């Protein structure tokens, strides 16, 4: 009787080890897969963000350039007036 119980116990033990090892291997596999997917997602999102910031920067640079040229033209037209008004005040 002890012999049959020992055999049954050994069989159950092997089944538990098999299931445990399968679970561990599956967790490791999905962890690797998820890690690779997470890395790919991070790289893709960072490229999208960099492209967004680059376009945002270029648009602001273009706007600042337009405003500075307009401001420069306006200053050129105002300078003679301010110089004439200074002369008139003296």
PDB file of N, CA, C and O in Angstrom:
ATOM      1  N   UNK A   1       0.822  -1.193   0.000  1.00  0.00           N
ATOM      2  CA  UNK A   1       0.000   0.000   0.000  1.00  0.00           C
ATOM      3  C   UNK A   1       0.865   1.255   0.000  1.00  0.00           C
ATOM      4  O   UNK A   1       0.555   2.225  -0.692  1.00  0.00           O
ATOM      5  N   UNK A   2       1.915   1.241   0.750  1.00  0.00           N
ATOM      6  CA  UNK A   2       2.810   2.386   0.797  1.00  0.00           C
ATOM      7  C   UNK A   2       3.481   2.588  -0.563  1.00  0.00           C
ATOM      8  O   UNK A   2       3.727   3.717  -0.987  1.00  0.00           O
ATOM      9  N   UNK A   3       3.765   1.497  -1.223  1.00  0.00           N
ATOM     10  CA  UNK A   3       4.418   1.568  -2.524  1.00  0.00           C
ATOM     11  C   UNK A   3       3.515   2.253  -3.563  1.00  0.00           C
ATOM     12  O   UNK A   3       3.982   3.101  -4.324  1.00  0.00           O
ATOM     13  N   UNK A   4       2.229   1.890  -3.595  1.00  0.00           N
ATOM     14  CA  UNK A   4       1.297   2.491  -4.566  1.00  0.00           C
ATOM     15  C   UNK A   4       1.076   3.972  -4.251  1.00  0.00           C
ATOM     16  O   UNK A   4       0.980   4.787  -5.168  1.00  0.00           O
ATOM     17  N   UNK A   5       0.997   4.324  -2.992  1.00  0.00           N
ATOM     18  CA  UNK A   5       0.828   5.724  -2.628  1.00  0.00           C
ATOM     19  C   UNK A   5       2.072   6.530  -3.007  1.00  0.00           C
ATOM     20  O   UNK A   5       1.966   7.675  -3.448  1.00  0.00           O
ATOM     21  N   UNK A   6       3.219   5.940  -2.836  1.00  0.00           N
ATOM     22  CA  UNK A   6       4.461   6.618  -3.211  1.00  0.00           C
ATOM     23  C   UNK A   6       4.503   6.849  -4.718  1.00  0.00           C
ATOM     24  O   UNK A   6       4.924   7.912  -5.174  1.00  0.00           O
ATOM     25  N   UNK A   7       4.074   5.866  -5.482  1.00  0.00           N
ATOM     26  CA  UNK A   7       4.034   5.999  -6.939  1.00  0.00           C
ATOM     27  C   UNK A   7       3.042   7.094  -7.347  1.00  0.00           C
ATOM     28  O   UNK A   7       3.349   7.917  -8.209  1.00  0.00           O
ATOM     29  N   UNK A   8       1.865   7.104  -6.738  1.00  0.00           N
ATOM     30  CA  UNK A   8       0.864   8.136  -7.037  1.00  0.00           C
ATOM     31  C   UNK A   8       1.389   9.526  -6.661  1.00  0.00           C
ATOM     32  O   UNK A   8       1.208  10.497  -7.395  1.00  0.00           O
ATOM     33  N   UNK A   9       2.027   9.590  -5.526  1.00  0.00           N
ATOM     34  CA  UNK A   9       2.589  10.859  -5.071  1.00  0.00           C
ATOM     35  C   UNK A   9       3.676  11.345  -6.034  1.00  0.00           C
ATOM     36  O   UNK A   9       3.765  12.533  -6.343  1.00  0.00           O
ATOM     37  N   UNK A  10       4.489  10.415  -6.494  1.00  0.00           N
ATOM     38  CA  UNK A  10       5.549  10.763  -7.445  1.00  0.00           C
ATOM     39  C   UNK A  10       4.946  11.246  -8.762  1.00  0.00           C
ATOM     40  O   UNK A  10       5.445  12.201  -9.357  1.00  0.00           O
ATOM     41  N   UNK A  11       3.884  10.600  -9.218  1.00  0.00           N
ATOM     42  CA  UNK A  11       3.216  11.018 -10.448  1.00  0.00           C
ATOM     43  C   UNK A  11       2.617  12.421 -10.292  1.00  0.00           C
ATOM     44  O   UNK A  11       2.748  13.264 -11.179  1.00  0.00           O
ATOM     45  N   UNK A  12       1.963  12.657  -9.159  1.00  0.00           N
ATOM     46  CA  UNK A  12       1.415  13.993  -8.900  1.00  0.00           C
ATOM     47  C   UNK A  12       2.521  15.040  -8.838  1.00  0.00           C
ATOM     48  O   UNK A  12       2.373  16.153  -9.342  1.00  0.00           O
ATOM     49  N   UNK A  13       3.625  14.663  -8.216  1.00  0.00           N
ATOM     50  CA  UNK A  13       4.757  15.580  -8.108  1.00  0.00           C
ATOM     51  C   UNK A  13       5.292  15.940  -9.493  1.00  0.00           C
ATOM     52  O   UNK A  13       5.587  17.106  -9.758  1.00  0.00           O
ATOM     53  N   UNK A  14       5.420  14.951 -10.373  1.00  0.00           N
ATOM     54  CA  UNK A  14       5.889  15.196 -11.734  1.00  0.00           C
ATOM     55  C   UNK A  14       4.917  16.091 -12.503  1.00  0.00           C
ATOM     56  O   UNK A  14       5.331  16.975 -13.254  1.00  0.00           O
ATOM     57  N   UNK A  15       3.610  15.849 -12.306  1.00  0.00           N
ATOM     58  CA  UNK A  15       2.607  16.699 -12.966  1.00  0.00           C
ATOM     59  C   UNK A  15       2.709  18.142 -12.484  1.00  0.00           C
ATOM     60  O   UNK A  15       2.645  19.078 -13.281  1.00  0.00           O
ATOM     61  N   UNK A  16       2.868  18.313 -11.174  1.00  0.00           N
ATOM     62  CA  UNK A  16       2.986  19.661 -10.614  1.00  0.00           C
ATOM     63  C   UNK A  16       4.237  20.358 -11.144  1.00  0.00           C
ATOM     64  O   UNK A  16       4.196  21.534 -11.507  1.00  0.00           O
ATOM     65  N   UNK A  17       5.353  19.620 -11.186  1.00  0.00           N
ATOM     66  CA  UNK A  17       6.587  20.202 -11.715  1.00  0.00           C
ATOM     67  C   UNK A  17       6.428  20.557 -13.190  1.00  0.00           C
ATOM     68  O   UNK A  17       6.900  21.602 -13.638  1.00  0.00           O
ATOM     69  N   UNK A  18       5.760  19.680 -13.943  1.00  0.00           N
ATOM     70  CA  UNK A  18       5.548  19.945 -15.362  1.00  0.00           C
ATOM     71  C   UNK A  18       4.734  21.217 -15.544  1.00  0.00           C
ATOM     72  O   UNK A  18       5.103  22.097 -16.322  1.00  0.00           O
ATOM     73  N   UNK A  19       3.613  21.306 -14.814  1.00  0.00           N
ATOM     74  CA  UNK A  19       2.749  22.485 -14.937  1.00  0.00           C
ATOM     75  C   UNK A  19       3.490  23.741 -14.474  1.00  0.00           C
ATOM     76  O   UNK A  19       3.400  24.792 -15.109  1.00  0.00           O
ATOM     77  N   UNK A  20       4.221  23.624 -13.364  1.00  0.00           N
ATOM     78  CA  UNK A  20       4.978  24.767 -12.846  1.00  0.00           C
ATOM     79  C   UNK A  20       6.031  25.213 -13.851  1.00  0.00           C
ATOM     80  O   UNK A  20       6.187  26.407 -14.110  1.00  0.00           O
ATOM     81  N   UNK A  21       6.750  24.253 -14.413  1.00  0.00           N
ATOM     82  CA  UNK A  21       7.770  24.605 -15.407  1.00  0.00           C
ATOM     83  C   UNK A  21       7.138  25.204 -16.657  1.00  0.00           C
ATOM     84  O   UNK A  21       7.680  26.146 -17.235  1.00  0.00           O
ATOM     85  N   UNK A  22       5.998  24.665 -17.078  1.00  0.00           N
ATOM     86  CA  UNK A  22       5.312  25.209 -18.236  1.00  0.00           C
ATOM     87  C   UNK A  22       4.875  26.658 -17.966  1.00  0.00           C
ATOM     88  O   UNK A  22       5.028  27.536 -18.815  1.00  0.00           O
ATOM     89  N   UNK A  23       4.331  26.881 -16.771  1.00  0.00           N
ATOM     90  CA  UNK A  23       3.910  28.244 -16.404  1.00  0.00           C
ATOM     91  C   UNK A  23       5.099  29.188 -16.389  1.00  0.00           C
ATOM     92  O   UNK A  23       5.015  30.310 -16.888  1.00  0.00           O
ATOM     93  N   UNK A  24       6.198  28.738 -15.819  1.00  0.00           N
ATOM     94  CA  UNK A  24       7.396  29.571 -15.748  1.00  0.00           C
ATOM     95  C   UNK A  24       7.911  29.883 -17.151  1.00  0.00           C
ATOM     96  O   UNK A  24       8.236  31.031 -17.456  1.00  0.00           O
ATOM     97  N   UNK A  25       7.985  28.870 -17.995  1.00  0.00           N
ATOM     98  CA  UNK A  25       8.450  29.079 -19.359  1.00  0.00           C
ATOM     99  C   UNK A  25       7.515  30.006 -20.124  1.00  0.00           C
ATOM    100  O   UNK A  25       7.971  30.857 -20.888  1.00  0.00           O
ATOM    101  N   UNK A  26       6.219  29.847 -19.925  1.00  0.00           N
ATOM    102  CA  UNK A  26       5.248  30.708 -20.607  1.00  0.00           C
ATOM    103  C   UNK A  26       5.374  32.149 -20.121  1.00  0.00           C
ATOM    104  O   UNK A  26       5.295  33.086 -20.916  1.00  0.00           O
ATOM    105  N   UNK A  27       5.570  32.324 -18.826  1.00  0.00           N
ATOM    106  CA  UNK A  27       5.742  33.678 -18.291  1.00  0.00           C
ATOM    107  C   UNK A  27       7.015  34.315 -18.837  1.00  0.00           C
ATOM    108  O   UNK A  27       7.019  35.498 -19.178  1.00  0.00           O
ATOM    109  N   UNK A  28       8.081  33.550 -18.922  1.00  0.00           N
ATOM    110  CA  UNK A  28       9.323  34.083 -19.469  1.00  0.00           C
ATOM    111  C   UNK A  28       9.156  34.451 -20.944  1.00  0.00           C
ATOM    112  O   UNK A  28       9.648  35.487 -21.391  1.00  0.00           O
ATOM    113  N   UNK A  29       8.462  33.600 -21.695  1.00  0.00           N
ATOM    114  CA  UNK A  29       8.249  33.873 -23.119  1.00  0.00           C
ATOM    115  C   UNK A  29       7.422  35.130 -23.322  1.00  0.00           C
ATOM    116  O   UNK A  29       7.782  36.003 -24.112  1.00  0.00           O
ATOM    117  N   UNK A  30       6.308  35.217 -22.601  1.00  0.00           N
ATOM    118  CA  UNK A  30       5.464  36.406 -22.763  1.00  0.00           C
ATOM    119  C   UNK A  30       6.173  37.648 -22.255  1.00  0.00           C
ATOM    120  O   UNK A  30       5.974  38.740 -22.787  1.00  0.00           O
ATOM    121  N   UNK A  31       7.000  37.491 -21.228  1.00  0.00           N
ATOM    122  CA  UNK A  31       7.776  38.630 -20.749  1.00  0.00           C
ATOM    123  C   UNK A  31       8.739  39.132 -21.805  1.00  0.00           C
ATOM    124  O   UNK A  31       8.889  40.339 -21.997  1.00  0.00           O
ATOM    125  N   UNK A  32       9.392  38.203 -22.491  1.00  0.00           N
ATOM    126  CA  UNK A  32      10.291  38.599 -23.581  1.00  0.00           C
ATOM    127  C   UNK A  32       9.506  39.248 -24.705  1.00  0.00           C
ATOM    128  O   UNK A  32       9.894  40.300 -25.213  1.00  0.00           O
ATOM    129  N   UNK A  33       8.395  38.619 -25.097  1.00  0.00           N
ATOM    130  CA  UNK A  33       7.583  39.165 -26.179  1.00  0.00           C
ATOM    131  C   UNK A  33       7.058  40.545 -25.811  1.00  0.00           C
ATOM    132  O   UNK A  33       7.120  41.476 -26.615  1.00  0.00           O
ATOM    133  N   UNK A  34       6.542  40.673 -24.593  1.00  0.00           N
ATOM    134  CA  UNK A  34       6.026  41.965 -24.149  1.00  0.00           C
ATOM    135  C   UNK A  34       7.138  42.992 -24.076  1.00  0.00           C
ATOM    136  O   UNK A  34       6.935  44.159 -24.412  1.00  0.00           O
ATOM    137  N   UNK A  35       8.320  42.561 -23.636  1.00  0.00           N
ATOM    138  CA  UNK A  35       9.454  43.476 -23.566  1.00  0.00           C
ATOM    139  C   UNK A  35       9.852  43.973 -24.940  1.00  0.00           C
ATOM    140  O   UNK A  35      10.134  45.158 -25.120  1.00  0.00           O
ATOM    141  N   UNK A  36       9.875  43.076 -25.906  1.00  0.00           N
ATOM    142  CA  UNK A  36      10.214  43.471 -27.282  1.00  0.00           C
ATOM    143  C   UNK A  36       9.144  44.394 -27.838  1.00  0.00           C
ATOM    144  O   UNK A  36       9.457  45.411 -28.457  1.00  0.00           O
ATOM    145  N   UNK A  37       7.883  44.045 -27.622  1.00  0.00           N
ATOM    146  CA  UNK A  37       6.788  44.898 -28.098  1.00  0.00           C
ATOM    147  C   UNK A  37       6.810  46.254 -27.417  1.00  0.00           C
ATOM    148  O   UNK A  37       6.567  47.277 -28.056  1.00  0.00           O
ATOM    149  N   UNK A  38       7.101  46.268 -26.118  1.00  0.00           N
ATOM    150  CA  UNK A  38       7.156  47.531 -25.392  1.00  0.00           C
ATOM    151  C   UNK A  38       8.301  48.397 -25.926  1.00  0.00           C
ATOM    152  O   UNK A  38       8.141  49.608 -26.082  1.00  0.00           O
ATOM    153  N   UNK A  39       9.446  47.784 -26.206  1.00  0.00           N
ATOM    154  CA  UNK A  39      10.581  48.527 -26.748  1.00  0.00           C
ATOM    155  C   UNK A  39      10.243  49.088 -28.121  1.00  0.00           C
ATOM    156  O   UNK A  39      10.533  50.250 -28.407  1.00  0.00           O
ATOM    157  N   UNK A  40       9.627  48.265 -28.976  1.00  0.00           N
ATOM    158  CA  UNK A  40       9.223  48.739 -30.302  1.00  0.00           C
ATOM    159  C   UNK A  40       8.228  49.886 -30.195  1.00  0.00           C
ATOM    160  O   UNK A  40       8.327  50.872 -30.925  1.00  0.00           O
ATOM    161  N   UNK A  41       7.276  49.755 -29.290  1.00  0.00           N
ATOM    162  CA  UNK A  41       6.272  50.810 -29.095  1.00  0.00           C
ATOM    163  C   UNK A  41       6.940  52.094 -28.616  1.00  0.00           C
ATOM    164  O   UNK A  41       6.613  53.183 -29.089  1.00  0.00           O
ATOM    165  N   UNK A  42       7.874  51.966 -27.676  1.00  0.00           N
ATOM    166  CA  UNK A  42       8.575  53.147 -27.159  1.00  0.00           C
ATOM    167  C   UNK A  42       9.350  53.841 -28.271  1.00  0.00           C
ATOM    168  O   UNK A  42       9.322  55.067 -28.377  1.00  0.00           O
ATOM    169  N   UNK A  43      10.040  53.064 -29.097  1.00  0.00           N
ATOM    170  CA  UNK A  43      10.825  53.648 -30.194  1.00  0.00           C
ATOM    171  C   UNK A  43       9.896  54.346 -31.184  1.00  0.00           C
ATOM    172  O   UNK A  43      10.182  55.460 -31.622  1.00  0.00           O
ATOM    173  N   UNK A  44       8.787  53.698 -31.538  1.00  0.00           N
ATOM    174  CA  UNK A  44       7.841  54.291 -32.473  1.00  0.00           C
ATOM    175  C   UNK A  44       7.253  55.580 -31.915  1.00  0.00           C
ATOM    176  O   UNK A  44       7.185  56.589 -32.616  1.00  0.00           O
ATOM    177  N   UNK A  45       6.830  55.548 -30.662  1.00  0.00           N
ATOM    178  CA  UNK A  45       6.244  56.745 -30.058  1.00  0.00           C
ATOM    179  C   UNK A  45       7.272  57.866 -29.936  1.00  0.00           C
ATOM    180  O   UNK A  45       6.931  59.033 -30.129  1.00  0.00           O
ATOM    181  N   UNK A  46       8.512  57.538 -29.622  1.00  0.00           N
ATOM    182  CA  UNK A  46       9.529  58.588 -29.517  1.00  0.00           C
ATOM    183  C   UNK A  46       9.812  59.196 -30.888  1.00  0.00           C
ATOM    184  O   UNK A  46      10.056  60.399 -30.983  1.00  0.00           O
ATOM    185  N   UNK A  47       9.785  58.394 -31.949  1.00  0.00           N
ATOM    186  CA  UNK A  47       9.971  58.938 -33.293  1.00  0.00           C
ATOM    187  C   UNK A  47       8.821  59.854 -33.673  1.00  0.00           C
ATOM    188  O   UNK A  47       9.036  60.901 -34.284  1.00  0.00           O
ATOM    189  N   UNK A  48       7.593  59.466 -33.312  1.00  0.00           N
ATOM    190  CA  UNK A  48       6.434  60.301 -33.595  1.00  0.00           C
ATOM    191  C   UNK A  48       6.529  61.612 -32.832  1.00  0.00           C
ATOM    192  O   UNK A  48       6.277  62.678 -33.392  1.00  0.00           O
ATOM    193  N   UNK A  49       6.897  61.536 -31.543  1.00  0.00           N
ATOM    194  CA  UNK A  49       7.033  62.740 -30.722  1.00  0.00           C
ATOM    195  C   UNK A  49       8.130  63.653 -31.264  1.00  0.00           C
ATOM    196  O   UNK A  49       7.950  64.870 -31.323  1.00  0.00           O
ATOM    197  N   UNK A  50       9.262  63.075 -31.659  1.00  0.00           N
ATOM    198  CA  UNK A  50      10.353  63.887 -32.210  1.00  0.00           C
ATOM    199  C   UNK A  50       9.923  64.576 -33.506  1.00  0.00           C
ATOM    200  O   UNK A  50      10.251  65.741 -33.730  1.00  0.00           O
ATOM    201  N   UNK A  51       9.198  63.867 -34.347  1.00  0.00           N
ATOM    202  CA  UNK A  51       8.707  64.473 -35.585  1.00  0.00           C
ATOM    203  C   UNK A  51       7.726  65.603 -35.281  1.00  0.00           C
ATOM    204  O   UNK A  51       7.742  66.641 -35.943  1.00  0.00           O
ATOM    205  N   UNK A  52       6.878  65.397 -34.282  1.00  0.00           N
ATOM    206  CA  UNK A  52       5.919  66.430 -33.884  1.00  0.00           C
ATOM    207  C   UNK A  52       6.650  67.669 -33.365  1.00  0.00           C
ATOM    208  O   UNK A  52       6.343  68.789 -33.773  1.00  0.00           O
ATOM    209  N   UNK A  53       7.613  67.469 -32.467  1.00  0.00           N
ATOM    210  CA  UNK A  53       8.353  68.607 -31.916  1.00  0.00           C
ATOM    211  C   UNK A  53       9.172  69.312 -32.993  1.00  0.00           C
ATOM    212  O   UNK A  53       9.312  70.535 -32.967  1.00  0.00           O
ATOM    213  N   UNK A  54       9.714  68.544 -33.940  1.00  0.00           N
ATOM    214  CA  UNK A  54      10.474  69.148 -35.022  1.00  0.00           C
ATOM    215  C   UNK A  54       9.576  70.026 -35.885  1.00  0.00           C
ATOM    216  O   UNK A  54       9.949  71.147 -36.230  1.00  0.00           O
ATOM    217  N   UNK A  55       8.394  69.521 -36.235  1.00  0.00           N
ATOM    218  CA  UNK A  55       7.485  70.337 -37.046  1.00  0.00           C
ATOM    219  C   UNK A  55       6.998  71.547 -36.265  1.00  0.00           C
ATOM    220  O   UNK A  55       6.853  72.636 -36.821  1.00  0.00           O
ATOM    221  N   UNK A  56       6.748  71.356 -34.984  1.00  0.00           N
ATOM    222  CA  UNK A  56       6.319  72.469 -34.126  1.00  0.00           C
ATOM    223  C   UNK A  56       7.412  73.538 -34.067  1.00  0.00           C
ATOM    224  O   UNK A  56       7.128  74.731 -34.178  1.00  0.00           O
ATOM    225  N   UNK A  57       8.653  73.107 -33.893  1.00  0.00           N
ATOM    226  CA  UNK A  57       9.779  74.032 -33.838  1.00  0.00           C
ATOM    227  C   UNK A  57       9.923  74.785 -35.155  1.00  0.00           C
ATOM    228  O   UNK A  57      10.124  75.999 -35.159  1.00  0.00           O
ATOM    229  N   UNK A  58       9.821  74.067 -36.275  1.00  0.00           N
ATOM    230  CA  UNK A  58       9.967  74.712 -37.584  1.00  0.00           C
ATOM    231  C   UNK A  58       8.850  75.721 -37.837  1.00  0.00           C
ATOM    232  O   UNK A  58       9.092  76.780 -38.418  1.00  0.00           O
ATOM    233  N   UNK A  59       7.638  75.403 -37.409  1.00  0.00           N
ATOM    234  CA  UNK A  59       6.532  76.349 -37.591  1.00  0.00           C
ATOM    235  C   UNK A  59       6.751  77.611 -36.759  1.00  0.00           C
ATOM    236  O   UNK A  59       6.513  78.719 -37.241  1.00  0.00           O
ATOM    237  N   UNK A  60       7.202  77.452 -35.515  1.00  0.00           N
ATOM    238  CA  UNK A  60       7.478  78.620 -34.679  1.00  0.00           C
ATOM    239  C   UNK A  60       8.649  79.424 -35.233  1.00  0.00           C
ATOM    240  O   UNK A  60       8.633  80.654 -35.185  1.00  0.00           O
ATOM    241  N   UNK A  61       9.657  78.743 -35.756  1.00  0.00           N
ATOM    242  CA  UNK A  61      10.810  79.419 -36.349  1.00  0.00           C
ATOM    243  C   UNK A  61      10.368  80.236 -37.564  1.00  0.00           C
ATOM    244  O   UNK A  61      10.799  81.374 -37.751  1.00  0.00           O
ATOM    245  N   UNK A  62       9.509  79.642 -38.380  1.00  0.00           N
ATOM    246  CA  UNK A  62       8.989  80.348 -39.558  1.00  0.00           C
ATOM    247  C   UNK A  62       8.174  81.574 -39.142  1.00  0.00           C
ATOM    248  O   UNK A  62       8.316  82.647 -39.727  1.00  0.00           O
ATOM    249  N   UNK A  63       7.319  81.409 -38.126  1.00  0.00           N
ATOM    250  CA  UNK A  63       6.517  82.523 -37.645  1.00  0.00           C
ATOM    251  C   UNK A  63       7.405  83.626 -37.067  1.00  0.00           C
ATOM    252  O   UNK A  63       7.185  84.808 -37.333  1.00  0.00           O
ATOM    253  N   UNK A  64       8.390  83.244 -36.289  1.00  0.00           N
ATOM    254  CA  UNK A  64       9.300  84.237 -35.710  1.00  0.00           C
ATOM    255  C   UNK A  64      10.074  84.957 -36.806  1.00  0.00           C
ATOM    256  O   UNK A  64      10.316  86.160 -36.708  1.00  0.00           O
ATOM    257  N   UNK A  65      10.459  84.233 -37.840  1.00  0.00           N
ATOM    258  CA  UNK A  65      11.147  84.863 -38.970  1.00  0.00           C
ATOM    259  C   UNK A  65      10.262  85.877 -39.677  1.00  0.00           C
ATOM    260  O   UNK A  65      10.702  86.975 -40.016  1.00  0.00           O
ATOM    261  N   UNK A  66       9.008  85.496 -39.896  1.00  0.00           N
ATOM    262  CA  UNK A  66       8.071  86.417 -40.550  1.00  0.00           C
ATOM    263  C   UNK A  66       7.851  87.661 -39.689  1.00  0.00           C
ATOM    264  O   UNK A  66       7.849  88.785 -40.190  1.00  0.00           O
ATOM    265  N   UNK A  67       7.670  87.442 -38.399  1.00  0.00           N
ATOM    266  CA  UNK A  67       7.437  88.581 -37.509  1.00  0.00           C
ATOM    267  C   UNK A  67       8.663  89.481 -37.421  1.00  0.00           C
ATOM    268  O   UNK A  67       8.525  90.703 -37.365  1.00  0.00           O
ATOM    269  N   UNK A  68       9.849  88.902 -37.409  1.00  0.00           N
ATOM    270  CA  UNK A  68      11.058  89.726 -37.304  1.00  0.00           C
ATOM    271  C   UNK A  68      11.277  90.520 -38.585  1.00  0.00           C
ATOM    272  O   UNK A  68      11.738  91.660 -38.521  1.00  0.00           O
ATOM    273  N   UNK A  69      10.961  89.953 -39.740  1.00  0.00           N
ATOM    274  CA  UNK A  69      11.131  90.721 -40.986  1.00  0.00           C
ATOM    275  C   UNK A  69      10.075  91.819 -41.076  1.00  0.00           C
ATOM    276  O   UNK A  69      10.366  92.927 -41.526  1.00  0.00           O
ATOM    277  N   UNK A  70       8.871  91.520 -40.655  1.00  0.00           N
ATOM    278  CA  UNK A  70       7.838  92.562 -40.647  1.00  0.00           C
ATOM    279  C   UNK A  70       8.200  93.657 -39.658  1.00  0.00           C
ATOM    280  O   UNK A  70       8.066  94.846 -39.949  1.00  0.00           O
ATOM    281  N   UNK A  71       8.657  93.243 -38.494  1.00  0.00           N
ATOM    282  CA  UNK A  71       9.054  94.218 -37.478  1.00  0.00           C
ATOM    283  C   UNK A  71      10.223  95.057 -37.953  1.00  0.00           C
ATOM    284  O   UNK A  71      10.268  96.260 -37.697  1.00  0.00           O
ATOM    285  N   UNK A  72      11.161  94.441 -38.637  1.00  0.00           N
ATOM    286  CA  UNK A  72      12.319  95.167 -39.170  1.00  0.00           C
ATOM    287  C   UNK A  72      11.904  96.175 -40.212  1.00  0.00           C
ATOM    288  O   UNK A  72      12.429  97.288 -40.239  1.00  0.00           O
ATOM    289  N   UNK A  73      10.967  95.810 -41.076  1.00  0.00           N
ATOM    290  CA  UNK A  73      10.475  96.747 -42.095  1.00  0.00           C
ATOM    291  C   UNK A  73       9.745  97.913 -41.446  1.00  0.00           C
ATOM    292  O   UNK A  73       9.900  99.061 -41.861  1.00  0.00           O
ATOM    293  N   UNK A  74       8.950  97.611 -40.427  1.00  0.00           N
ATOM    294  CA  UNK A  74       8.234  98.676 -39.737  1.00  0.00           C
ATOM    295  C   UNK A  74       9.205  99.613 -39.020  1.00  0.00           C
ATOM    296  O   UNK A  74       8.999 100.826 -39.003  1.00  0.00           O
ATOM    297  N   UNK A  75      10.265  99.054 -38.429  1.00  0.00           N
ATOM    298  CA  UNK A  75      11.253  99.884 -37.750  1.00  0.00           C
ATOM    299  C   UNK A  75      11.982 100.789 -38.730  1.00  0.00           C
ATOM    300  O   UNK A  75      12.284 101.939 -38.409  1.00  0.00           O
ATOM    301  N   UNK A  76      12.267 100.277 -39.924  1.00  0.00           N
ATOM    302  CA  UNK A  76      12.941 101.093 -40.936  1.00  0.00           C
ATOM    303  C   UNK A  76      12.065 102.270 -41.341  1.00  0.00           C
ATOM    304  O   UNK A  76      12.564 103.371 -41.574  1.00  0.00           O
ATOM    305  N   UNK A  77      10.748 102.036 -41.426  1.00  0.00           N
ATOM    306  CA  UNK A  77       9.860 103.129 -41.810  1.00  0.00           C
ATOM    307  C   UNK A  77       9.636 104.100 -40.651  1.00  0.00           C
ATOM    308  O   UNK A  77       9.300 105.260 -40.888  1.00  0.00           O
ATOM    309  N   UNK A  78       9.813 103.660 -39.415  1.00  0.00           N
ATOM    310  CA  UNK A  78       9.603 104.521 -38.248  1.00  0.00           C
ATOM    311  C   UNK A  78      10.850 105.341 -37.930  1.00  0.00           C
ATOM    312  O   UNK A  78      10.727 106.443 -37.396  1.00  0.00           O
ATOM    313  N   UNK A  79      12.031 104.846 -38.237  1.00  0.00           N
ATOM    314  CA  UNK A  79      13.275 105.532 -37.875  1.00  0.00           C
ATOM    315  C   UNK A  79      13.340 106.975 -38.394  1.00  0.00           C
ATOM    316  O   UNK A  79      13.658 107.886 -37.630  1.00  0.00           O
ATOM    317  N   UNK A  80      13.041 107.194 -39.691  1.00  0.00           N
ATOM    318  CA  UNK A  80      13.111 108.603 -40.145  1.00  0.00           C
ATOM    319  C   UNK A  80      12.114 109.495 -39.401  1.00  0.00           C
ATOM    320  O   UNK A  80      12.389 110.665 -39.133  1.00  0.00           O
ATOM    321  N   UNK A  81      10.972 108.932 -39.079  1.00  0.00           N
ATOM    322  CA  UNK A  81       9.976 109.734 -38.364  1.00  0.00           C
ATOM    323  C   UNK A  81      10.466 110.080 -36.969  1.00  0.00           C
ATOM    324  O   UNK A  81      10.293 111.212 -36.518  1.00  0.00           O
ATOM    325  N   UNK A  82      11.061 109.147 -36.293  1.00  0.00           N
ATOM    326  CA  UNK A  82      11.535 109.417 -34.932  1.00  0.00           C
ATOM    327  C   UNK A  82      12.710 110.383 -34.962  1.00  0.00           C
ATOM    328  O   UNK A  82      12.821 111.242 -34.088  1.00  0.00           O
ATOM    329  N   UNK A  83      13.577 110.261 -35.939  1.00  0.00           N
ATOM    330  CA  UNK A  83      14.696 111.179 -36.035  1.00  0.00           C
ATOM    331  C   UNK A  83      14.204 112.595 -36.353  1.00  0.00           C
ATOM    332  O   UNK A  83      14.722 113.572 -35.812  1.00  0.00           O
ATOM    333  N   UNK A  84      13.198 112.700 -37.236  1.00  0.00           N
ATOM    334  CA  UNK A  84      12.637 114.009 -37.561  1.00  0.00           C
ATOM    335  C   UNK A  84      11.930 114.600 -36.363  1.00  0.00           C
ATOM    336  O   UNK A  84      12.024 115.804 -36.124  1.00  0.00           O
ATOM    337  N   UNK A  85      11.217 113.774 -35.597  1.00  0.00           N
ATOM    338  CA  UNK A  85      10.513 114.303 -34.429  1.00  0.00           C
ATOM    339  C   UNK A  85      11.488 114.733 -33.340  1.00  0.00           C
ATOM    340  O   UNK A  85      11.198 115.662 -32.586  1.00  0.00           O
ATOM    341  N   UNK A  86      12.641 114.071 -33.246  1.00  0.00           N
ATOM    342  CA  UNK A  86      13.671 114.481 -32.274  1.00  0.00           C
ATOM    343  C   UNK A  86      14.241 115.837 -32.681  1.00  0.00           C
ATOM    344  O   UNK A  86      14.453 116.707 -31.836  1.00  0.00           O
ATOM    345  N   UNK A  87      14.485 116.011 -33.960  1.00  0.00           N
ATOM    346  CA  UNK A  87      15.015 117.290 -34.440  1.00  0.00           C
ATOM    347  C   UNK A  87      14.025 118.420 -34.202  1.00  0.00           C
ATOM    348  O   UNK A  87      14.403 119.531 -33.828  1.00  0.00           O
ATOM    349  N   UNK A  88      12.746 118.115 -34.426  1.00  0.00           N
ATOM    350  CA  UNK A  88      11.712 119.132 -34.229  1.00  0.00           C
ATOM    351  C   UNK A  88      11.585 119.523 -32.766  1.00  0.00           C
ATOM    352  O   UNK A  88      11.278 120.674 -32.458  1.00  0.00           O
ATOM    353  N   UNK A  89      11.817 118.580 -31.861  1.00  0.00           N
ATOM    354  CA  UNK A  89      11.688 118.878 -30.444  1.00  0.00           C
ATOM    355  C   UNK A  89      12.834 119.718 -29.939  1.00  0.00           C
ATOM    356  O   UNK A  89      12.683 120.443 -28.956  1.00  0.00           O
ATOM    357  N   UNK A  90      13.966 119.636 -30.582  1.00  0.00           N
ATOM    358  CA  UNK A  90      15.127 120.390 -30.106  1.00  0.00           C
ATOM    359  C   UNK A  90      14.965 121.783 -30.561  1.00  0.00           C
ATOM    360  O   UNK A  90      15.819 122.626 -30.286  1.00  0.00           O
TER     361      UNK A  90
END
